[in-house]
Amino acid sequence: MNSMMDHTWDGFYAGQIRLSRFPGIINAKPKSVHWLNMTGTPAKKMRFKLSSISKTAGVIIKIPYPGA
């Protein structure tokens, strides 16, 4: 998953004036399990939103953290 680009630029670093968002599409069959692997350190706080027209949609997301 890739973050949306931050178009604010100060010469070397992105401006980081907004929270990163990582849109994705998954198959949300009830009780399906998906692993979310990150190339860097996972954030301490994350929020997920599942939008579906199906009333039975659901998913389990597992995130392997490098340490307890």
N, C-alpha and C positions, 0 to 999 in steps of 0.2 A: 504494500500500500504506500502511496506517495501523498505527501501533503500538497495542498494547493499553493501556488506560488504567491509570495508576498512581493508586491510590485514596488514597495518603498525601498530605496537603496541609498546608502550614505557613502558609497565609495568602496567599501570592503565587505560590510555585513548587511544583511537584510534588516529592515527597520523593525521587524517583529512587533508591529502595532496591533496585531490581532492574534487570537488563539489559533493554533494549527487545527485544521480539519482534515480528516482522512476519509473521504467518501468511498464506499465499497458496495458491491452487490454480492449477496450470498443466497444460497438455497436454504430457506428457513423452514424446512420440514419440522414438525413438532419433535422435540427432544434430539434434534441433530446436534452434533458436536463439531466445532471448528476451532482450530488452533490459530492464534494470532501471534506470529513471531515477528519481533522487531530487531532491526539491525543495531539500534542503539539502546540506551537504558530506557525501560518503560517509565512513563510518567506516573507520579504518585496518585494523581486524580485523573480519571477518565470517565467520560459519559458516552453511552451508546444509545442509539435510537433505532428502533425497528419499525419501518413503515410497511404495511402490507394490507391488501384488500381481503386477505383470508383471516377469518376470526380464529383459526387454529394454528396460525404461524407462531413459531417459537424456536429459539436456538440457544445452545450453551456455548459460550466463548471461553476458551482456556488460554491464559497468557502465562508462559513460562518466565518467571522472574529469576534473575541471576543470583539472588540471595534472599534470605528470609527477613 
